[in-house]
Amino acid sequence: MSMKKESPWDVELHLSAARGDAKRLQVLLDSGRVHVDCKDKDGTTPLILAAAGGHIEAVTELLQQGADPNAKRLTGTTSLFFAAQGGFVDIVTLLIEHGAIVDSCSIDGGTPLFVACQCGHLEVVLELIERGANVNAHMKDGATALFIAAQNGHIRILDILLSQGAKTDAARTDGATPLWIAAQMGHDHVVRRLLKAGAKVDATRHDGATPLFKAAHKGHTAVIGELLKYRPSLGILPNGESPLHAAALTGHMTVARQLVGAGADPLLVNQEGVTPLQSVLSFSTLSTMVRDRLAELCANKRNDCKSFLPEISQKLSNKKVKDVLDEAEKIRDMVRILQDNINIVKDLHNNVLSHTDLGIQNELESRTFIISQTAFRIRTSLKGKLIICKNKYSLILKIYNNNTVTQ
């Protein structure tokens, strides 16, 4: 294949493939002026575009004209990867029949099966497994198809993977297992299925947190109920905290009652010498102060309730905590900007025309610059501040989030 600069004919072939215009593809290819596998600067071929768009007639025409079903973009992704991502099972079947490698992976290790599990495409998952896909293939970070199905709550896909020999406790490089991530995400139905399949209830991530600890921290009562059936550890974990400390610190009183009912000790001392009971009392006192102040502000028809955070800081004797609070609102605004732009960039990248549309490319560059600059400002603002008394900051910021949203 020629590596010369894209010609107008190349661009037109790509656009025709993206639109699914099979007749125009045939005319262009029959002219002999363009190669069927011509690539743009990202390595995208017309077949990849047609497959990503779900255009089976265009895919058929390109394959008949000799398109390579295993051609890769710079990211290592193939036409089969994008067909699986889009849930186009007919195109998946067609590509495999024309020689597409079932377990061809991207540079980060993602396979067509992985992305089909991520997106919840059951029929594609079944087809890929039938065609020999490895259910235990993993990303560079160790995440398997079972992990991503658990993370996204796709229980039917999870059942299929387990029935095909997926390893229940296959962990990421950080130690997180499918059960761990399901507990964090609040997928109690997935947690129930994994525990029934033999998943280790106390599988611990490298930071010392267990599935029960994360569920307690997040307030997932249904998940807590499932985990408690398998007698998880209620004591001090390798991270120096207990699940009850996690629930108390974040104000999840229903979870705290569940844990105490299961035998958790409210007087257990963590690495900082604090008991869950002390954490609950501290949370209750601060929560009451915030709630009363918000009620006063709203009663006075002062819609801008953000001013209560600095007022709380004036009541705290710890100057380091006060310094953190003074930065909190500014940092939260920057985080919102960062997240909004990250979401926009993801949407732009998922657009199949992102490699040919100049407007999309310019928008990507602009948004990426904003992300970079905002991230730098956040790091600069956080440096040396959030490390100090991080538990108190998290507690206050959580109250702030919960109350401002409900006003």
N, C-alpha and C positions, 0 to 999 in steps of 0.2 A: 504493500500500500504506500502511496506517495505521502511524503511528510511535508510537502510544500504548503505554502500559505493557502488558506481557504479561498477558493474562487467563488464568484457569484453562483456558479452551478452547484458547488458544495452547499452553500447556504440555502439555496432553494430546495435541494434534496432533503436537507435537515428539516426545513419548515414543512415540507410536504409530508414527511414522516410524522412530525409532531401533530399535524392536522389529521393524519390518517387518510390522506388522499392517495389511494393505491393506484389510480389511473395516472396521476401525474408522476408518481414514482416510476411507473413503467415507462412512460415517455422519456423521462430524464435518463434513466439507466440504458434504455435502448439507443439513445443518441450517442452513447460512447464517450460523452464529455465529462463524465463524473464516475468515480469509483464507488461501488456499492457500500464499502466500508470506510468512506472518507470520515475523518475525525475533526472535531473542532479543538480548540485549545485545551479543553478539559478531557479530551479523549472520547467524547460521546459520539457514537455512530448513529446512523438513521435507524437501525434496528433497535437500539436501546431506547430511542425516543418513541418509536411506534409501540414497543412493548410497554413502556411506562404509561402511555396514554390509553392502553387497552384496545388498540386498533388492530384487530386480528387480520383483517384483509390486507392491511399494509404490512404486517409482520409476514404474512404468507407470501406476498409479492417479493419482499426483500430476501426471504429465505430461498425462494425459487431462483432469484437472481444471483445467489451464491453468497449472501451475507453470512459472516462468521458469528454463530450464536455465542461464542466464548470471548468475543472482543470485550475489552475492559476499559472503563474510564480510568483516570488517574487515581481515583479512590479505590480501584480494584473491583468495582461493581459491574455486573454484566446485565444483559437484557433479562435473564432469568430472575435476577435479584429484583429488578424493578417490576416485573410481572407478578412476582410473589408479593411484593410490597403493596401492589395495587389490588390484589385479590383476583387477578384474571386467570382463573384455573385453565381455561381453554388455551390461552397463550402459553402458560407454563407447560402444559402437555405437548403442545406443538414444538416448542423450543427443545424440550428434552428429546423428542422424537427425531429432531434434526441435529442431535449431538451435544446439546448444552450439558455442561458438567453440573451435576446436581448439587455438589457441595463446594462449588467454586466460592471462595470467600473474598471479602473486601480487605483492605489493608489493616483494618482493625479487627479482622477475624469474623465478621458477620457473614452468615450464609443465607441463601434464600429461605431455608427453614426458619432460621432465627427471626428474620424480618416478618415472615408470615405469622409466626407466633406472636410477635410484638403487636402486629396490627389486628390480630384476632380473626384471620382468614382460615376457618376450619377446613373448607374443601381443599384449599391449596396445601395445608399441612398434611392432610390425608394423601393427596396426590404425590407430594414430595417424599413422604415416608414410603409409600408404595413403590416409588422409583429408586429407593435405596438411600435416602438422606440419612446422615448420621445424627441420631437424636442427642448424642453427647458431645457434638462439636461445640467449641466454645470460643468466645471473643478473646482478645488479648488480655482483657481484665479478668478472664475466667468465667464470665457469665455464660450460661448455657440457655438453650431454648426453654428448658423448664423454668429457669430463673426468670426469664423475661415474661413467660406466660403467668407465673405467680405474681410478678410485679404488677401486671396489668389486669389481674383478676379473671383471666380466661380459663374458667374451670373445665370446660369440655376439651379444650386443647390440652390442658394439664393432664386430664385423665388419659387421653390418647398417648401422650408422651410417656407417662408412667407405664402404660400397658406395653409400650414398645421398648422398655428397658432403660428409660432415662434415670440417671443417678439422683436419688432423692436429696442427698446432702452435698451435691457438687457445689463448691463454694467459689466465690470470686476471690481475687487476690487479696482483698481486704478481710476475707473470712466470712462475709455475708452469704448465707445459704438461701435457697428458695423460701424456706419457712421464715427466715429472718425478714426478708423483704416483704413477704405477704403480711406478716404481723405489723410491720411499720406502715404499710399502706392501708391497713384496716380491712383486708379481705378475709373475713372469718370463714367463709365457705372454702376458700383455698387452704387456709390454715387447718381446718378440719380434715380435708382430704390428704394433705401432706402428713399430718400426724398419724392418720390411719394407715398411710403407706410406710410408716416407720421412720419418719424424719426425727432427728434428735431435737428434743424440746429445748435443751439448753445450749444449742450450737451458738458459739460466741464469736462476734466480730472481733477484729484485732484490737478495737478500742475498749473491749471488755463488756460490751452491751449484748444482752441476750434478747431473743424475741419477746419475752415477757417484759423486759425493761423498756424496749422501744414501744410496745403496745401501751404500757402504763404511761410513758412519757407523752404519747399522742392522745391518750384518752379513749382507746378503742375497747369499749367494754365487752362487745361480743367476742372479740379476739381473746381478751383476757379469760373469758369463760371457757373457751375451747382449750387454751393452754393449761389452765388450772386442772383440767381433767387428767393431765399427764404428769402431775406433780413436778413442776419446774422449781428451780432454786428460788427461794424467797429471801435468802441471806445476802450478805455483802458480796458483790460481784468483783471481778478483776478491775473494774473501773472505779472501785472505791465507793460505789453507791449500791442501794438495793432497789428493786422495782417499786417498793412503797415510797422510797425517797423521791423517785421520779414522778410518781403520781402526786405526792404532797407538794413538791416544788412547783409543779405546773397547775395546781389547783383542781385536779380531777378527783373530786371527792367520791364519786360513784365507784371509780376504780379503786380508790383507797379502801372503801368499805369492802369491796370484793376481796382484796388482798388480805385485809385483816381477818375477814371471815375464813380465809383459807389458811390462816396461821401466821401471817406476817407480823413481825414484832414492831409496834409503833415506837418503841424505845431503843431500837437498834441504832448504834452510832456509826455514821459514815466517816469517810477519810478526813472530813473537816470538823469532826466532833459534834455534828448536828444530828438530832433524831428526826424521824418523819413527823412526829408530833410538833416539834419546834417549827418545822417548815410550814406545817398547816397553820399554826397560830400566826406566824409572820405573814403568810399569804392572806389570811382572813383579815388581819388588821389593815394591811395596805389596800386590799380590795375594797373594804368598807370606806376608807378615806377617799379613794378614787370615785366610788359610786356616789357618795354623798356630794362630792364636789361637782361631778357631772350633772347631777340632778339640779343643783343650784344654778349652774350655768344655763341649762336648758330652761329652767323656770324663768330666768331673766331674759330669755329669748336671745341668748348669745350663741349663735350657731357655730361659731368657731371655738370648739372645745379643746383645741390643741394646746391652749395655754395652760391646761392643768398640769402638764408634765413638768414644766419649770417650777410650778408652785409646789409640787411634791418634792422636787429637789431641794427647795428651801427648807423643808421640814426634816431633811436627812442630815445627820451630823457628819457622816463620812464624806469628806471632800472629794475623794476619788470617785465615789458613786455619783456625786453631784456633777462632776466633770463629764462623766459618761452620759448622764441624762441631758446635759446641755447640748450634746452632739446628736442625741437619738433621733429627733425629728428630721434634722437635715440628712442624716444617713438614710432614714427610711424613704425619704423622697428620692434620693439617688438610687436606692435599690429598686424602687418602682420604675424609674426611667430605664435602668439596666434591664429589668425583666421584660418590659414592654418591647424594647428594641431587640432583645434576644428572640422573642416570639415572632416578631416581624421578619427577622433574618431567617428563621426556620421556615416560615411560610414561603419566603422568596426562594429559598433553596429547593423547596419541594415543587416549585413551578417548573414544569418540563421545558419551558422556554427560557429559563434563566441563563442559559449559555449563549443564546442568540439575540435576546432582546436587550438593546443598549440601555434602555430606561431602567430595566430591572437590575442590570449590572451596576449602573451608577447608584441606584438606591441601596444595593448591597454594600458598596464601598462606603457610602455615607453612614449607613447604620452601623457598620463594623467599626468605623472611626469613633462614633458616639459611644459604642460599647467599651472600646478600649480606653477612652478618656474618662468615662464614668467609673469604670472599674479601678482606674488609677486613683481617682479622687476618693473613692470609698476606702481603698487600701490605706491611703494617706490619712484619712480621717480616723480610721479604726486603729491605726498603729499605736500600740501602747495604751489604748483605752479600754477596749472590750475584754482584754485579758484580765483586767482588774475587776474583781467582784463580778465576774460574768454571770453568776447565778442570779444575783440581785437584778442585774440589768435585764436578763431574759424574762424574769418574773414581771418587772414593771412594764416592759415592752409588750408582753403578752396581754396584760390588763388593758393597756392602751389600745391595742388592736381590737380586742373583743368589745370594748365599750364604744369606740368611735364608729365601728361598723354598725352597731345596733341603734345608733342615734338617728 
